[in-house]
């Protein structure tokens, strides 16, 4: 089990990115959250088993049809064992 904090930059707001990330995470049985940032980025935390996370990273760049991810910052953070769902915030 691993958890990551991620910031996506590019054309990622107003193009369905949050809902696409939500659907992808739910499909892969991952937990965490996704939200829009005031600076135009999308941020998220995602948690799950290594195989599901690998599929998530592979699908993320194309999960939102109209989005264009120019840059992704990602780092591992502590797992939150009590978390049971993936949420869309703000």
Contact map, one row per residue, 1 for C-alpha under 8 A:
111000000000000000000000000000000000000000000011110000000000000000000000000000100000000000
111100000000000000000000000000000000000000000011110000000000000000000000000111100000000000
111110000000000000000000000000000000000000001111000000000000000000000000000111110000000000
011111000000000000000000000000000000000000001110000000000000000000000000011110000000000000
001111100000000000000000000000000000000000111100000000000000000000000000011110000000000000
000111110000000000000000000000000000000000111000000000000000000000000001111000000000000000
000011111000000000000000000000000000000011110000000000000000000000000001110000000000000000
000001111101000000000000000000000000000011100000000000000000000000001111100000000000000000
000000111111000000000000000000000000000111000000000000000000000000001111000000000000000000
000000011111000000000000000000000000000110000000000000000000000000111110000000000000000000
000000001111101000000000000000000000000000000000000000000000000000111100000000000000000000
000000011111111110000000000000000000000111000000000000000000000000111000000000000000000000
000000000011111110000000000000000001000111000000000000000000000000100000000000000000000000
000000000001111110000000000000000000000000000000000000000000000000000000000000000000000000
000000000011111110000000000000000000000000000000000000000000000111100000000000000000000000
000000000001111111110000000000000000000000000000000000000000000111100000000000000000000000
000000000001111111111000000000000000000001000000000000000000001100100000000000000000000000
000000000000000111111100000000000111000001000000000000000000000000000000000000000000000100
000000000000000111111110000000000000000000000000000000000000000000000000000000000000000100
000000000000000111111111000000000000000000000000000000000000001100000000000000000000000000
000000000000000011111111100000000100000000000000000000000001001100000000000000000000000000
000000000000000001111111110000001100000000000000000000000000000000000000000000000000011100
000000000000000000111111111000000000000000000000000000000000000000000000000000000000000000
000000000000000000011111111100000000000000000000000000010011001000000000000000000000000000
000000000000000000001111111111100000000000000100000000010000000000000000000000000000010000
000000000000000000000111111111100000000000000000000000000000000000000000000000000000010000
000000000000000000000011111111000000000000000000000000000000000000000000000000000000000000
000000000000000000000001111111000000000000000000000100110000000000000000000000000000000000
000000000000000000000000111111100000000000000001000100000000000000000000000000000000000000
000000000000000000000000111111110000000000000111100110000000000000000000000000000000110000
000000000000000000000000110011111000000000000111000000000000000000000000000000000011111000
000000000000000000000000000001111100000000011110000000000000000000000000000000000010111000
000000000000000000000100000000111110000000011100000000000000000000000000000000000000011110
000000000000000001001100000000011111000001111000000000000000000000000000000000000000001110
000000000000000001000000000000001111100001110000000000000000000000000000000000000000000111
000000000000100001000000000000000111110111100000000000000000000000000000000000000000000011
000000000000000000000000000000000011111111100000000000000000000000000000000000000000000000
000000000000000000000000000000000001111110000000000000000000000000000000000000000000000000
000000000000000000000000000000000000111110000000000000000000000000000000000000000000000000
000000001101100000000000000000000001111111000000000000000000000000000000000000000000000000
000000111101100000000000000000000001111111100000000000000000000000000000000000000000000000
000000111001100011000000000000000111100111110000000000000000000000000000000000000000000000
000011110000000000000000000000000111100011111000000000000000000000000000000000000000000000
000011100000000000000000000000011110000001111100000000000000000000000000000000000000000000
001111000000000000000000000000011100000000111110000000000000000000000000000000000000000000
001110000000000000000000100001111000000000011111000000000000000000000000000000000000010000
111100000000000000000000000001110000000000001111100010000000000000000000000000100000000000
111000000000000000000000000011100000000000000111110110000000000000000000000000000000000000
110000000000000000000000000001000000000000000011111110000000000000000000000000000000000000
110000000000000000000000000000000000000000000001111111000000000000000000000000000000000000
000000000000000000000000000000000000000000000000111111100000000000000000000000000000000000
000000000000000000000000000111000000000000000001111111110000000000000000000000000000000000
000000000000000000000000000001000000000000000011111111111000000000000000000000000000000000
000000000000000000000000000000000000000000000000011111111100000000000000000000000000000000
000000000000000000000000000100000000000000000000001111111110000000000000000000000000000000
000000000000000000000001100100000000000000000000000111111111000000000000000000000000000000
000000000000000000000000000000000000000000000000000011111111100000000000000000000000000000
000000000000000000000000000000000000000000000000000001111111100000000000000000000000000000
000000000000000000000001000000000000000000000000000000111111111000000000000000000000000000
000000000000000000001001000000000000000000000000000000011111111100000000000000000000000000
000000000000000000000000000000000000000000000000000000001111111100011000000000000000000000
000000000000000000000000000000000000000000000000000000000011111110100000000000000000000000
000000000000000010011001000000000000000000000000000000000011111110000000000000000000000000
000000000000001110011000000000000000000000000000000000000001111111100000000000000000000000
000000000000001100000000000000000000000000000000000000000000011111100000000000000000000000
000000000000001100000000000000000000000000000000000000000000000111110000000000000000000000
000000000111101110000000000000000000000000000000000000000000010111111000000000000000000000
000000000111000000000000000000000000000000000000000000000000100001111100000000000000000000
000000011111000000000000000000000000000000000000000000000000100000111111000000000000000000
000000011110000000000000000000000000000000000000000000000000000000011111000000000000000000
000000011100000000000000000000000000000000000000000000000000000000001111100000000000000000
000001111000000000000000000000000000000000000000000000000000000000001111110000000000000000
000001110000000000000000000000000000000000000000000000000000000000000011111000000000000000
000111100000000000000000000000000000000000000000000000000000000000000001111100000000000000
000111000000000000000000000000000000000000000000000000000000000000000000111110000000000000
011110000000000000000000000000000000000000000000000000000000000000000000011111000000000000
011110000000000000000000000000000000000000000000000000000000000000000000001111100000000000
011000000000000000000000000000000000000000000000000000000000000000000000000111110000000000
111000000000000000000000000000000000000000000010000000000000000000000000000011111000000000
001000000000000000000000000000000000000000000000000000000000000000000000000001111110000000
000000000000000000000000000000000000000000000000000000000000000000000000000000111110000000
000000000000000000000000000000000000000000000000000000000000000000000000000000011111000000
000000000000000000000000000000110000000000000000000000000000000000000000000000011111100000
000000000000000000000000000000100000000000000000000000000000000000000000000000000111110000
000000000000000000000000000001110000000000000000000000000000000000000000000000000011111000
000000000000000000000100110001111000000000000100000000000000000000000000000000000001111100
000000000000000000000100000000111100000000000000000000000000000000000000000000000000111110
000000000000000001100100000000001110000000000000000000000000000000000000000000000000011111
000000000000000000000000000000001111000000000000000000000000000000000000000000000000001111
000000000000000000000000000000000011000000000000000000000000000000000000000000000000000111
